Amino acid sequence: MLRGDKELIVVGDRVLLRIDEQEQRTSVGLYLPPTALEKEEVQSGRVEEVGPGISLPPRGTDSDDVPWAQSSAEPEMRFIPLQASKGDYAIFARKEAVEIKFDNEKYVVVPHAAILVLIRSTRLMD
């Protein structure tokens, strides 16, 4: 995510979410204090950025190679991609989330495994 001269890079199997503003009023009109809202076990938000995935050993590493041998080529990093995609709507386990602030906006970072479900638009983009 690029903001001015700063870039926020999500690493590994983590997902950056913009959390939904929680409803502070019940369906019958009672206002809930913030402490009551914090006790919820799940939360939802929109996926803003996704890390590269779960890392795998670099390509080209053979068991026959000796550890001290220098390779002329830089090893290629490999990742198992994540299911979450930018723009998805996610419901996740709140206790796994870490809240951060980037350019005065609040986000949460969650491990991909903490996401319970994803809702993705099936409408084709033009």
N, C-alpha and C positions, 0 to 999 in steps of 0.2 A: 504494500500500500504506500503510495507516494504522496507526500504532503509537503509542498514547497521544496526545501532543500533536505528534507528528511525522508527516509524510507523505512517502513516497518516490515521486517522479514519474519515470517512465521517459519519455524524450523521443525524438522522431524514430522511426527505424526500428530501434530497439533492443529487446531482450527481456531481462527479468530472470529468471534461473533459480536454483533451489535445486539445487545439485549433489548427485549421489548420493555416498554414502560409497563410496570405492573399495575393492574387495576387496584385502586385504593378504596374502592367502594364495592360492597356486595350487591347482589341482585335486588335486595330489599332496601337498599339505600344506606346501609351502615358503613361508616368510614372505618378502615382498618389501619392500625398503627404500623409503621415500618417494621417493628419487631415481629409482628404477626406474619407479614409478607416474607420475611427472611427465613421462616420455618418451613416454607414449601420445599419439597424434596426435588422437584423438577422445575426447570425454567426453560424459556424458549427465546429464540433470537434468529436473526438473519446472518448467514455465513458471509463474511466480508473477504477473508483470505484463507487459504489452505496451505499447509506445509507440503513439502515434496513427497512425504510418505515415510514408510518404514524402511530404514536403510538395509541394504544387503552388502555382502563383501564386494569389493571392486572387481570388475571384469578383468580377466587375464591373470588372476592369482591361481597358480597351480600348486599342488602339494609337492611337486618335484623341485620347485624353486627354493633356493636357499635364502634365508631372511636377509643376509648381508649383501646379496647380489643387487646391483642397481639396475633398474629398468630404464630404458631410454625413453619410453613413452609414459606419460602421466596416466595412472590408472583411472578408469571411468567409473564414477560413482553410480550406483544403481539404487532404485527405490521401488517399493511396492506402492502404487498409487492409492490414495484414499477414496472412499465412496463420496464424501462430501464435496460439493462444488460451490464455487462462488455464486451467491444468489439463492441457494437452498434455504429453506426454513427448517431449523433444527430444534428438537426438544432434547434436553440434556440433563444429566444428573448435576444438580447445583453444587453438591459437596466437592466435586472434582474441578470446579471452575476457579480460575484465578482472575480477579478483576485488575485491569490496567487502565491507565489514562494515557492517551496519545493525542497531542495537540488539543488538550482540554475536552476530549470526548472520551466517554467511558466505553470500554469493551471488556469482553471476557475471553480468556484463552482456555480451551478445554482439550484434553487428549481425545483423539478420535474415538477411543473405546468408551468414553463417557456419553457419547451421543446415542440416544435411545432410538429416535426415528428421524428421518429426513422427509421433508415435503418439497417436491420439485415440480415446477410448472412443466406440463407436457405440451404446452403451446409452442409451436415452431416460431423461431425468431426470424424476422425478415432482414 
